[in-house]
């Protein structure tokens, strides 16, 4: 099982980017899936998360600007990031709680760098 993230890059302040993450493999369902970010020298922090039932949770710093959505059939989550600010510059990581037969396990994808700069 792998989480494959894509969509990072360089954008000007006020611009938009869309991150996507796909959970590949078989034998699981997704309980929760979402995004964390990490600044240099800091711990990873939650950006946004969505449950299989569609319940969302956002960091206060991104509420009203970021939108998380999922496609359960494709095991995919997307993060639409609007009105980006320089302080959104970070490495973003996809995270998922996957449910297998008899157990659950967290997975992390490789980080994708988002740079907000003029």
Secondary structure in CASP SS format (residue, H / E / C, confidence):
PFRMAT SS
TARGET T0000
AUTHOR 0000-0000-0000
METHOD secondary structure of the structure
MODEL  1
X C 1.00
X E 1.00
X E 1.00
X E 1.00
X E 1.00
X E 1.00
X C 1.00
X C 1.00
X E 1.00
X E 1.00
X E 1.00
X C 1.00
X C 1.00
X C 1.00
X C 1.00
X C 1.00
X E 1.00
X E 1.00
X E 1.00
X E 1.00
X E 1.00
X E 1.00
X E 1.00
X E 1.00
X C 1.00
X C 1.00
X C 1.00
X C 1.00
X E 1.00
X E 1.00
X E 1.00
X E 1.00
X E 1.00
X E 1.00
X E 1.00
X E 1.00
X E 1.00
X E 1.00
X C 1.00
X C 1.00
X C 1.00
X C 1.00
X C 1.00
X C 1.00
X E 1.00
X E 1.00
X E 1.00
X E 1.00
X E 1.00
X E 1.00
X E 1.00
X C 1.00
X C 1.00
X C 1.00
X C 1.00
X E 1.00
X E 1.00
X E 1.00
X C 1.00
X H 1.00
X H 1.00
X H 1.00
X C 1.00
X C 1.00
X C 1.00
X E 1.00
X E 1.00
X E 1.00
X E 1.00
X E 1.00
X E 1.00
X H 1.00
X H 1.00
X H 1.00
X C 1.00
X E 1.00
X E 1.00
X E 1.00
X E 1.00
X E 1.00
X E 1.00
X C 1.00
X C 1.00
X C 1.00
X C 1.00
X H 1.00
X H 1.00
X H 1.00
X C 1.00
X E 1.00
X E 1.00
X E 1.00
X E 1.00
X E 1.00
X E 1.00
X E 1.00
X E 1.00
X E 1.00
X E 1.00
X E 1.00
X C 1.00
X C 1.00
X E 1.00
X E 1.00
X E 1.00
X E 1.00
X E 1.00
X E 1.00
X C 1.00
X C 1.00
X C 1.00
X E 1.00
X E 1.00
X E 1.00
X E 1.00
X E 1.00
X C 1.00
X C 1.00
END
